[in-house]
Amino acid sequence: MKVQNSLSFSLFLLFSLIVLSCKTAQTPTHEASSTPVLESAFMKFKEPAITHRRFKHADLLPLIEQHSKAFRINQLGESVEARSIYSMDWGDGKTKVMLWSQMHGNESTATMSLFDLFNFLEGSGDEFDGLRSLLRSNLDLKFIPMLNPDGAEAFKRRNALDIDLNRDAISQISPEAVILKKARDEFEPEFGFNLHDQQTYYNASGTPKQATISVLAPAYNYATEVNTVRTKAMQTIVGMNRILQEVVPGHVGKYDDAFEPRAFGDNITKWGTSTILIESGGYPDDPEKQYIRQLNFMIILNALEQIATRSYEQYTVTEYFSIPDNDLQLVDLLINEVQVPVNGRYYPVALGIRRREVTSGSSYYHSASVDDLGDLRVYFGLEKLDATSLQYSEGKVYEQVFDSLEAIDEAKAMEMLKEGYLAIKVKEGSKGDLHGLPILVLASTETYPSGWKTGESTNFFLEQEGVRKFAVVNGYLIDLENPKNQVFKQRVY
């Protein structure tokens, strides 16, 4: 009996070692999932030709062409305004993954990261060769880097038909929607990545932190049931979130999974593709989203490695649902308890101010207004001011007319603010011209808009016993005693 037991134990031990060695053989020998490796890869392969968010279709064409030897490039069709839409394919593996970006023309963050990723995949002869080999042999990747080139041209959300492509999955009125549906149907990917940008005012629920990256495994029915297809997307997202929590802890939100029957993400999940939505939000001091671009690169590369190795299977749906929900409770400037005048009396209110971005040519300016007021304890401010002892006060227009914008600098503008002037006038200049001064500039009008009520433009002073302490110029808070360095994106009135 002892001999048999010993033999049985030996066989069991041998079997265990064989299983363990098989698992070890399946585990990648590189450390692609480690944050330092992903950061190093981004720094090495970042595409230098793209430096801002407002690039156009023509800017991408030479970048696509430069990858024609390493990628299989195909023109899928044309947009409403006859701009070409391309796919770029790479890899020889069995697991098919499709990634599409800029379905909304002004949501370009992930597009930047895809071109960084193209550089990485095309690289060779370095410490990343093991990862590339793994991806190439296991995955068949299809990228559509710019689905809405007409929207990108005007840097607007919708296409040239003014249709939201993400609400055209079923009717397919737009040629761009037809292209995406056909690409998915012919390719039949197991995984899909739906790459977007979201408002910078999203926060991780219950916290003042911006939802820099929001994620979602879209639902396929109104009941938001979880099947195998959604489960795989959820598991992969958990692995991506592990990376994000190392570099931007607390800055991740989970997008609302309410079923939208017209949306591509929901329907592509319904059609059998495990779909992962990535929404790029905001991050402090990153107006051109270059750091968020890096985060996209890192989590997409991490996700591709997870899919290639099936390592996402170690994660659970429970971990996915533990990611905080998105909320929409951020404002650019939260002024608490400012005294505002009504019929000769002052009342303490909180003002929540948002500076909306408005496209102007190849650039943009901010247009600020009061988004909400009153009791704003549920809001968080990217910038906050306790104005308990401060009163709202109107400003003046400087009497002297300057020849042009060049005749005044930031120092002179600050002097005038301290003297109670919120605006200057110029002879040479047109309405809509852009400038970076900390004061309003008038060319075609003698007055400027101001107010503290909802929807009104935020141009005013905050005074303490008749002494001006702060200026609010187009939603920018300026400390008149201790001004800080900040960038002003303004237009001429």
C-alpha positions as CSV (number, residue, x, y, z in Angstrom):
1,M,0.0,0.0,0.0
2,K,2.8,2.4,0.9
3,V,4.5,1.7,-2.5
4,Q,1.2,2.4,-4.3
5,N,0.5,5.6,-2.3
6,S,4.1,6.7,-3.0
7,L,3.7,6.0,-6.7
8,S,0.4,7.8,-6.8
9,F,1.8,10.8,-5.1
10,S,4.8,10.8,-7.5
11,L,2.5,10.6,-10.5
12,F,0.4,13.5,-9.1
13,L,3.5,15.5,-8.5
14,L,4.7,14.9,-12.0
15,F,1.4,15.8,-13.4
16,S,1.3,19.0,-11.4
17,L,4.8,19.9,-12.6
18,I,3.7,19.4,-16.2
19,V,0.7,21.6,-15.8
20,L,2.8,24.3,-14.0
21,S,5.4,24.2,-16.8
22,C,2.6,24.5,-19.4
23,K,1.2,27.5,-17.7
24,T,4.7,29.0,-17.4
25,A,5.3,28.4,-21.1
26,Q,2.1,30.3,-21.9
27,T,3.1,33.2,-19.7
28,P,5.0,35.9,-21.6
29,T,8.6,36.3,-20.6
30,H,8.6,40.0,-21.1
31,E,7.0,42.5,-18.7
32,A,4.8,44.4,-21.1
33,S,2.2,45.0,-18.4
34,S,4.6,46.9,-16.2
35,T,4.0,50.6,-16.1
36,P,7.7,51.5,-16.6
37,V,7.9,49.4,-19.8
38,L,4.8,51.0,-21.2
39,E,6.0,54.5,-20.4
40,S,9.3,53.8,-22.0
41,A,7.7,52.5,-25.1
42,F,5.6,55.6,-25.5
43,M,8.6,57.9,-25.0
44,K,10.5,56.1,-27.7
45,F,7.8,55.8,-30.3
46,K,5.7,58.9,-29.8
47,E,4.9,60.3,-33.3
48,P,6.6,63.7,-33.4
49,A,4.6,65.1,-36.3
50,I,1.4,65.3,-34.1
51,T,1.7,67.9,-31.4
52,H,-1.8,69.1,-30.8
53,R,-5.4,67.9,-31.0
54,R,-6.6,69.9,-34.1
55,F,-4.9,68.0,-36.9
56,K,-6.7,67.4,-40.1
57,H,-7.2,64.5,-42.5
58,A,-4.4,65.9,-44.8
59,D,-2.0,65.8,-41.8
60,L,-2.5,62.1,-41.4
61,L,-2.2,61.0,-45.0
62,P,1.6,61.1,-45.1
63,L,1.8,59.4,-41.7
64,I,-0.4,56.6,-43.0
65,E,1.7,56.3,-46.1
66,Q,5.0,56.0,-44.1
67,H,3.6,52.8,-42.6
68,S,2.7,51.2,-45.9
69,K,5.5,48.7,-45.7
70,A,4.7,47.3,-42.3
71,F,0.9,47.6,-42.5
72,R,-1.6,46.4,-45.0
73,I,-3.4,49.6,-45.9
74,N,-6.7,49.7,-47.6
75,Q,-9.1,52.6,-48.6
76,L,-12.5,51.6,-47.2
77,G,-14.3,54.4,-48.9
78,E,-15.0,58.1,-48.7
79,S,-16.7,60.5,-46.4
80,V,-19.6,62.8,-47.4
81,E,-17.1,65.4,-48.6
82,A,-15.0,62.7,-50.5
83,R,-12.2,62.4,-48.0
84,S,-10.6,59.0,-47.9
85,I,-11.1,56.6,-45.0
86,Y,-8.4,54.0,-44.5
87,S,-7.9,50.8,-42.5
88,M,-4.4,49.7,-41.4
89,D,-3.9,46.0,-40.7
90,W,-1.1,44.3,-38.8
91,G,-0.4,40.9,-37.4
92,D,-0.7,37.2,-38.5
93,G,-2.6,35.8,-35.5
94,K,-6.0,34.2,-35.2
95,T,-7.6,36.6,-32.7
96,K,-9.1,39.6,-34.5
97,V,-9.2,43.0,-32.9
98,M,-10.6,46.1,-34.5
99,L,-9.9,49.6,-33.3
100,W,-11.6,52.8,-34.6
101,S,-11.1,56.4,-33.6
102,Q,-12.5,59.8,-34.3
103,M,-16.0,58.7,-35.1
104,H,-16.6,62.2,-33.7
105,G,-14.4,64.7,-35.5
106,N,-13.3,66.7,-32.5
107,E,-12.4,63.6,-30.4
108,S,-8.8,63.1,-31.5
109,T,-6.9,62.0,-28.4
110,A,-6.9,58.3,-29.2
111,T,-6.0,59.0,-32.9
112,M,-2.7,60.5,-31.7
113,S,-2.0,57.4,-29.6
114,L,-2.7,55.1,-32.5
115,F,0.0,56.6,-34.6
116,D,2.4,56.2,-31.6
117,L,1.3,52.6,-31.5
118,F,1.9,52.2,-35.2
119,N,5.5,53.4,-34.7
120,F,5.9,50.9,-31.9
121,L,4.5,47.9,-33.9
122,E,6.8,48.8,-36.8
123,G,9.9,49.0,-34.6
124,S,12.5,46.3,-34.3
125,G,15.8,45.4,-32.8
126,D,15.1,46.6,-29.3
127,E,13.9,45.4,-25.9
128,F,10.3,45.3,-27.2
129,D,10.8,42.7,-29.9
130,G,9.4,39.9,-27.6
131,L,6.2,41.8,-27.1
132,R,5.9,42.6,-30.9
133,S,6.4,38.9,-31.7
134,L,3.8,37.9,-29.2
135,L,1.2,40.4,-30.7
136,R,2.1,39.6,-34.3
137,S,1.7,35.8,-33.9
138,N,-1.5,35.9,-31.8
139,L,-3.4,38.9,-33.1
140,D,-4.8,40.2,-36.4
141,L,-5.3,44.0,-35.9
142,K,-7.4,46.3,-37.9
143,F,-7.2,50.0,-37.2
144,I,-9.5,52.8,-38.6
145,P,-7.6,55.9,-37.3
146,M,-10.0,58.6,-38.6
147,L,-13.6,57.6,-39.3
148,N,-15.0,61.1,-39.6
149,P,-12.5,63.2,-41.5
150,D,-15.1,65.9,-42.4
151,G,-15.8,66.5,-38.8
152,A,-12.1,66.6,-38.1
153,E,-11.7,69.3,-40.8
154,A,-14.0,71.6,-38.9
155,F,-13.1,70.1,-35.5
156,K,-16.8,69.4,-34.8
157,R,-18.5,66.3,-33.4
158,R,-20.8,65.5,-36.3
159,N,-20.2,64.7,-39.9
160,A,-20.9,66.8,-43.0
161,L,-24.5,65.7,-42.9
162,D,-24.7,67.0,-39.3
163,I,-25.3,63.4,-38.2
164,D,-23.9,61.9,-35.1
165,L,-22.2,58.8,-36.4
166,N,-22.6,57.1,-33.1
167,R,-26.4,57.2,-33.6
168,D,-26.3,55.8,-37.1
169,A,-25.4,52.2,-36.6
170,I,-28.8,50.9,-37.7
171,S,-30.2,53.4,-40.3
172,Q,-26.7,54.0,-41.8
173,I,-27.6,57.2,-43.5
174,S,-24.0,58.3,-43.5
175,P,-21.3,56.7,-45.8
176,E,-19.0,56.7,-42.8
177,A,-21.5,54.5,-40.8
178,V,-21.8,52.2,-43.8
179,I,-18.0,51.9,-43.9
180,L,-17.7,51.0,-40.2
181,K,-20.5,48.5,-40.3
182,K,-19.1,46.8,-43.4
183,A,-15.6,46.7,-41.9
184,R,-16.9,45.0,-38.8
185,D,-19.1,42.5,-40.7
186,E,-16.3,41.4,-43.1
187,F,-13.6,41.3,-40.4
188,E,-15.7,39.8,-37.6
189,P,-13.4,40.9,-34.8
190,E,-13.5,39.1,-31.4
191,F,-12.6,42.4,-29.7
192,G,-13.3,46.0,-30.6
193,F,-12.1,49.3,-29.3
194,N,-14.4,52.3,-29.7
195,L,-12.2,55.4,-29.0
196,H,-13.7,58.7,-28.0
197,D,-13.2,61.9,-26.0
198,Q,-15.6,63.2,-23.3
199,Q,-16.2,66.5,-21.6
200,T,-13.5,67.6,-19.2
201,Y,-16.2,68.1,-16.6
202,Y,-16.7,64.4,-15.9
203,N,-15.3,63.3,-12.5
204,A,-15.0,60.0,-10.8
205,S,-18.2,59.8,-8.7
206,G,-17.9,61.3,-5.3
207,T,-14.5,62.8,-5.8
208,P,-13.1,66.0,-7.2
209,K,-10.8,64.2,-9.6
210,Q,-11.4,64.5,-13.3
211,A,-12.3,61.3,-15.0
212,T,-9.2,61.4,-17.2
213,I,-10.1,58.0,-18.7
214,S,-13.5,56.6,-18.7
215,V,-14.2,53.0,-19.7
216,L,-17.2,50.9,-20.6
217,A,-18.2,47.5,-21.8
218,P,-21.3,48.6,-23.7
219,A,-24.6,46.8,-23.1
220,Y,-26.4,44.9,-25.8
221,N,-29.9,45.2,-24.5
222,Y,-32.1,47.4,-22.3
223,A,-31.7,45.0,-19.4
224,T,-27.9,45.6,-19.5
225,E,-27.4,41.8,-19.1
226,V,-23.8,40.4,-18.9
227,N,-23.1,37.6,-21.3
228,T,-19.7,36.1,-22.4
229,V,-19.1,38.8,-24.9
230,R,-19.5,41.6,-22.4
231,T,-17.6,39.7,-19.7
232,K,-14.4,39.5,-21.8
233,A,-14.6,43.2,-22.4
234,M,-15.1,43.9,-18.7
235,Q,-12.2,41.6,-17.7
236,T,-9.9,43.4,-20.1
237,I,-10.9,46.8,-18.7
238,V,-10.0,45.6,-15.2
239,G,-6.5,44.9,-16.4
240,M,-6.3,48.3,-18.1
241,N,-7.5,50.0,-14.9
242,R,-4.7,48.4,-12.9
243,I,-2.2,50.3,-15.1
244,L,-4.2,53.5,-14.8
245,Q,-4.4,53.3,-11.0
246,E,-0.6,53.2,-10.9
247,V,-0.1,56.4,-12.9
248,V,-3.4,58.4,-12.4
249,P,-5.0,56.9,-9.2
250,G,-8.6,58.0,-8.8
251,H,-8.8,59.5,-12.3
252,V,-10.8,56.6,-13.8
253,G,-14.6,56.5,-14.3
254,K,-17.0,53.9,-15.6
255,Y,-19.3,55.3,-18.3
256,D,-23.1,54.9,-18.1
257,D,-24.1,51.5,-19.6
258,A,-27.7,52.4,-20.4
259,F,-28.5,50.7,-23.7
260,E,-28.6,53.0,-26.8
261,P,-30.2,51.1,-29.7
262,R,-28.7,53.4,-32.3
263,A,-25.2,53.4,-31.1
264,F,-22.3,51.5,-32.7
265,G,-20.7,50.3,-29.4
266,D,-23.9,48.8,-28.2
267,N,-24.7,47.2,-31.5
268,I,-21.2,45.9,-32.1
269,T,-21.4,44.2,-28.7
270,K,-24.9,42.8,-29.8
271,W,-23.3,41.5,-33.0
272,G,-20.8,39.5,-31.0
273,T,-17.7,41.6,-30.6
274,S,-16.4,42.2,-27.1
275,T,-16.3,46.0,-27.3
276,I,-14.3,48.4,-25.1
277,L,-15.1,52.0,-25.0
278,I,-12.3,54.4,-24.0
279,E,-13.3,58.0,-23.3
280,S,-10.5,60.6,-22.9
281,G,-11.5,63.4,-20.5
282,G,-9.4,66.0,-18.8
283,Y,-6.2,66.1,-16.7
284,P,-4.7,69.1,-14.9
285,D,-2.4,71.3,-17.1
286,D,-2.9,69.1,-20.2
287,P,-5.1,71.2,-22.5
288,E,-3.8,69.5,-25.6
289,K,-4.2,66.1,-24.0
290,Q,-0.6,65.0,-24.7
291,Y,-0.4,63.1,-21.3
292,I,-3.8,61.6,-21.9
293,R,-2.5,60.5,-25.3
294,Q,0.2,58.6,-23.4
295,L,-2.3,57.0,-21.2
296,N,-4.3,55.8,-24.2
297,F,-1.1,54.3,-25.7
298,M,-0.3,52.5,-22.5
299,I,-3.7,51.0,-21.8
300,I,-4.3,50.0,-25.4
301,L,-1.0,48.2,-25.6
302,N,-1.7,46.6,-22.3
303,A,-5.1,45.4,-23.5
304,L,-3.6,44.0,-26.7
305,E,-1.1,42.0,-24.6
306,Q,-4.0,40.8,-22.4
307,I,-5.9,39.6,-25.4
308,A,-2.9,37.9,-27.0
309,T,-2.2,35.9,-23.8
310,R,-5.8,35.7,-22.6
311,S,-4.5,37.0,-19.3
312,Y,-7.7,39.1,-18.9
313,E,-9.3,35.8,-17.8
314,Q,-7.8,36.3,-14.3
315,Y,-10.0,39.3,-13.6
316,T,-13.7,39.3,-12.6
317,V,-16.8,41.2,-13.5
318,T,-17.1,42.2,-9.8
319,E,-13.8,44.1,-10.2
320,Y,-15.2,45.9,-13.2
321,F,-18.3,47.1,-11.4
322,S,-16.1,48.3,-8.5
323,I,-14.7,51.0,-10.8
324,P,-16.4,54.3,-9.8
325,D,-19.1,55.6,-12.1
326,N,-18.7,58.8,-14.1
327,D,-20.3,61.9,-12.7
328,L,-20.7,65.4,-14.2
329,Q,-20.1,67.6,-11.2
330,L,-17.0,69.6,-12.2
331,V,-16.7,73.2,-13.0
332,D,-13.7,75.3,-14.0
333,L,-14.2,77.8,-11.3
334,L,-16.2,77.4,-8.1
335,I,-16.7,80.7,-6.1
336,N,-18.3,80.0,-2.8
337,E,-20.4,82.5,-0.8
338,V,-19.9,85.6,-3.0
339,Q,-22.2,88.5,-2.1
340,V,-24.4,89.4,-5.2
341,P,-26.6,92.5,-5.3
342,V,-30.4,92.3,-5.8
343,N,-32.5,95.5,-5.2
344,G,-29.9,97.1,-3.0
345,R,-29.3,94.1,-0.8
346,Y,-26.6,91.4,-1.0
347,Y,-27.2,87.7,-0.9
348,P,-24.5,85.0,-0.5
349,V,-24.5,82.5,-3.4
350,A,-22.0,80.0,-4.8
351,L,-21.2,80.4,-8.6
352,G,-20.2,77.5,-10.8
353,I,-18.4,78.7,-13.9
354,R,-17.5,76.7,-16.9
355,R,-15.2,77.9,-19.8
356,R,-16.5,76.2,-22.9
357,E,-14.0,75.7,-25.8
358,V,-15.1,77.3,-29.1
359,T,-13.3,76.4,-32.3
360,S,-11.9,79.3,-34.3
361,G,-10.0,78.4,-37.5
362,S,-7.2,76.0,-36.5
363,S,-7.3,77.2,-32.8
364,Y,-9.9,78.0,-30.2
365,Y,-11.0,80.4,-27.5
366,H,-12.9,80.1,-24.3
367,S,-16.4,81.4,-23.7
368,A,-17.3,81.4,-20.0
369,S,-20.6,81.6,-18.3
370,V,-22.4,80.7,-15.0
371,D,-23.4,77.1,-15.3
372,D,-25.2,77.0,-11.9
373,L,-25.5,79.0,-8.8
374,G,-26.9,78.8,-5.3
375,D,-26.1,75.8,-3.1
376,L,-23.4,74.0,-5.1
377,R,-22.1,71.7,-2.4
378,V,-22.5,68.7,-4.8
379,Y,-20.1,70.4,-7.3
380,F,-16.3,70.3,-7.4
381,G,-14.1,73.1,-8.8
382,L,-11.0,72.6,-10.8
383,E,-10.2,76.0,-9.2
384,K,-11.9,77.2,-6.0
385,L,-12.3,80.5,-4.1
386,D,-13.8,81.1,-0.7
387,A,-15.4,84.5,-1.3
388,T,-17.2,84.8,2.0
389,S,-16.3,88.4,2.6
390,L,-16.2,89.5,-1.1
391,Q,-18.8,91.4,-3.1
392,Y,-19.7,91.3,-6.8
393,S,-18.7,94.5,-8.6
394,E,-18.9,95.6,-12.2
395,G,-15.9,96.9,-14.1
396,K,-15.3,99.7,-16.6
397,V,-14.1,100.1,-20.2
398,Y,-10.7,102.0,-20.5
399,E,-11.3,105.4,-22.2
400,Q,-8.2,105.5,-24.4
401,V,-8.4,103.6,-27.7
402,F,-5.3,101.6,-28.5
403,D,-4.1,101.2,-32.1
404,S,-3.9,97.4,-31.9
405,L,-3.4,94.4,-29.7
406,E,0.3,94.8,-30.0
407,A,0.1,98.1,-28.2
408,I,-0.7,96.5,-24.9
409,D,1.1,93.7,-23.0
410,E,0.1,91.5,-20.0
411,A,1.8,93.9,-17.5
412,K,-0.2,96.9,-18.8
413,A,-3.4,94.8,-18.8
414,M,-2.8,93.9,-15.2
415,E,-2.3,97.5,-14.2
416,M,-5.7,98.4,-15.8
417,L,-7.4,95.6,-14.0
418,K,-6.2,96.9,-10.7
419,E,-7.6,100.3,-11.6
420,G,-11.0,98.8,-12.2
421,Y,-11.0,98.4,-16.0
422,L,-12.1,95.0,-17.4
423,A,-11.9,95.9,-21.1
424,I,-9.9,98.0,-23.6
425,K,-10.7,99.1,-27.1
426,V,-8.6,98.8,-30.2
427,K,-8.7,100.5,-33.6
428,E,-7.1,97.7,-35.6
429,G,-8.7,94.4,-35.0
430,S,-11.8,92.4,-35.9
431,K,-14.5,90.7,-33.9
432,G,-13.3,87.1,-33.4
433,D,-9.6,87.7,-33.5
434,L,-7.8,85.7,-30.9
435,H,-5.6,87.0,-28.1
436,G,-3.9,85.9,-24.9
437,L,-4.3,89.0,-22.7
438,P,-5.8,88.9,-19.2
439,I,-8.4,91.6,-20.1
440,L,-11.3,91.9,-22.5
441,V,-10.6,93.5,-25.9
442,L,-13.3,95.4,-27.8
443,A,-13.2,96.3,-31.5
444,S,-16.8,96.3,-32.8
445,T,-18.6,97.3,-29.6
446,E,-18.4,99.8,-26.8
447,T,-19.6,97.4,-24.1
448,Y,-19.0,93.8,-23.0
449,P,-21.4,91.2,-21.4
450,S,-21.3,90.6,-17.7
451,G,-23.3,89.1,-14.9
452,W,-23.6,86.5,-12.2
453,K,-26.9,84.7,-13.1
454,T,-27.1,81.4,-14.9
455,G,-26.0,81.7,-18.6
456,E,-24.5,85.1,-18.2
457,S,-20.9,85.9,-19.2
458,T,-18.6,86.1,-16.2
459,N,-16.7,89.4,-16.3
460,F,-16.6,91.2,-12.9
461,F,-14.6,92.1,-9.9
462,L,-14.7,90.8,-6.3
463,E,-14.2,93.5,-3.7
464,Q,-13.6,93.6,0.0
465,E,-14.8,96.9,1.6
466,G,-14.4,98.7,-1.7
467,V,-11.0,97.3,-2.5
468,R,-10.7,95.1,-5.6
469,K,-9.2,91.7,-4.7
470,F,-9.9,89.5,-7.7
471,A,-10.9,89.9,-11.3
472,V,-13.0,87.3,-13.1
473,V,-12.3,87.8,-16.8
474,N,-14.1,85.4,-19.1
475,G,-14.2,82.9,-16.3
476,Y,-10.5,83.2,-15.5
477,L,-9.8,84.0,-11.8
478,I,-7.1,86.6,-11.4
479,D,-5.7,87.4,-8.0
480,L,-4.9,91.1,-8.3
481,E,-2.4,91.0,-5.4
482,N,-0.7,87.8,-6.3
483,P,-1.3,86.9,-9.9
484,K,-0.2,83.5,-11.1
485,N,1.0,82.4,-14.5
486,Q,-1.8,81.2,-16.6
487,V,-2.8,80.9,-20.3
488,F,-5.7,83.0,-21.6
489,K,-7.6,81.9,-24.7
490,Q,-9.7,84.8,-25.6
491,R,-11.3,86.5,-28.6
492,V,-11.9,90.1,-29.5
493,Y,-15.5,91.4,-29.1
